[in-house]
Amino acid sequence: MKVAEKDNAVSGLLEEEYRRCRDVLAALSEKAAQYPKGSLHVRKKGYKGKEYAYHYLVTREEGRVVNRHIPEAELPGLQRQLEQRDKCRKEMQAYKKRIAYLEKILKMPRRRGEQKK
């Protein structure tokens, strides 16, 4: 079914949804930036017949890989924060796809420096 003319009501709703998605994406990226960066790893060491597990956070700082030891007391809180960060990132991906779809529907020109995904 072809649409002969552009419906102002529908395009207005689509533009409003586009603006809302952009605002939500900006809020989510600010929220994700507040969480710690890096990933949690476990190193196991054996000493006198016992095995000890050491948790550490691996991040990049100025092009270098940095391993920071995480005490056992801080571990649950850090895991929760990393899960929340990953949840935000997943939600951000969904909004980016929705924004790309709305840009295509509204025939908006691509912004300079932005690549297709």
C-alpha positions, 0 to 999 in steps of 0.5 A, a space after each residue: 500500500 503506497 502512501 500518496 502524501 505525508 500525514 502531518 499527524 503521523 510525522 509529528 508523532 514520529 518526530 516526537 518519538 525521535 526526540 524522546 528517544 534522543 533524550 532517553 539515550 542521553 540520560 542513559 549514557 550519563 547514567 552509564 558513565 557514572 558506573 566503574 569501567 572495566 571488567 571483573 576477573 578472578 585469579 587463583 593462586 595456590 599456597 601450601 596446599 590451599 587455593 586462594 581466589 583474588 578478584 581484580 578489576 581490569 581497566 585501560 588508563 592512558 593506553 595501558 592495562 591496569 589491574 586493581 585488586 578488589 577486597 572481598 568486602 567491596 566485591 558484591 557492590 562492585 558486581 552490582 554496579 557492573 551489572 547495572 552498567 551492562 544493563 544500561 549499555 544494552 538499553 542504549 543499544 536498543 534506543 540506538 537501533 530505534 533512533 536509526 529506524 526513525 531517522 530512516 522513516 523520517 528521511 533525516 540526513 545522517 550526521 557527519 562522522 556517524 557510521 552505519 551499524 
